[in-house]
Amino acid sequence: MGEGFPPCLRCDSGNLVPLSDFGGQGAAVHYKAWVCTLPSCGYNIKIRNGDIYIDEPILSGAGGRR
């Protein structure tokens, strides 16, 4: 797993995988975030409104904290 994806910058055991989302107007926003594949690591990089955020809390799609 993880072949072709960069290693995690924190744990170096997982890989950073890209996540996409939809913008306010419904257009796809590709590579909005990169997240480590190891849940215990939790390293993430996110782009929001042109700003870069590192290690924000990870929330589930249901609105609860993970």
C-alpha positions as CSV (number, residue, x, y, z in Angstrom):
1,M,0.0,0.0,0.0
2,G,1.1,3.6,-0.5
3,E,3.2,2.9,-3.6
4,G,3.6,6.2,-5.4
5,F,2.6,8.3,-2.4
6,P,5.1,10.3,-0.4
7,P,6.2,9.1,3.1
8,C,4.6,10.8,6.1
9,L,6.7,13.8,7.2
10,R,6.1,13.0,10.9
11,C,6.2,9.2,11.4
12,D,7.9,8.1,8.2
13,S,6.0,4.8,8.5
14,G,2.7,5.8,6.8
15,N,2.2,7.6,3.5
16,L,0.5,10.9,2.8
17,V,-2.5,10.4,0.6
18,P,-4.5,13.2,-1.1
19,L,-8.1,14.0,-0.2
20,S,-10.5,16.0,-2.3
21,D,-13.6,18.0,-1.4
22,F,-16.2,20.3,-3.0
23,G,-16.0,24.1,-2.9
24,G,-18.7,26.5,-1.8
25,Q,-20.1,26.6,-5.4
26,G,-20.0,22.8,-5.7
27,A,-16.9,22.6,-7.9
28,A,-14.4,19.8,-7.1
29,V,-11.3,20.9,-5.2
30,H,-8.7,18.2,-5.8
31,Y,-5.9,17.6,-3.3
32,K,-7.4,19.9,-0.6
33,A,-5.7,17.8,2.1
34,W,-3.0,15.3,2.6
35,V,-3.3,12.9,5.5
36,C,-1.1,10.1,6.9
37,T,-2.4,6.6,6.3
38,L,-1.7,5.6,9.9
39,P,-4.6,6.8,12.2
40,S,-2.3,6.8,15.2
41,C,-0.1,9.4,13.5
42,G,-2.8,11.8,12.4
43,Y,-0.4,14.1,10.5
44,N,-2.3,16.3,8.0
45,I,-1.9,19.3,5.7
46,K,-5.0,21.2,4.6
47,I,-5.6,24.1,2.2
48,R,-8.5,26.4,3.1
49,N,-9.1,29.7,1.4
50,G,-5.6,29.8,0.1
51,D,-4.1,29.2,3.5
52,I,-2.1,26.1,4.6
53,Y,-3.0,24.4,7.9
54,I,-0.8,21.7,9.4
55,D,-2.0,19.2,12.1
56,E,-5.5,20.5,12.5
57,P,-7.8,18.1,14.5
58,I,-9.2,15.4,12.2
59,L,-13.0,15.2,12.3
60,S,-15.2,12.3,11.0
61,G,-17.7,13.0,8.2
62,A,-20.4,12.5,10.8
63,G,-19.2,15.6,12.7
64,G,-17.7,13.7,15.6
65,R,-14.1,13.8,16.6
66,R,-11.9,10.9,15.8
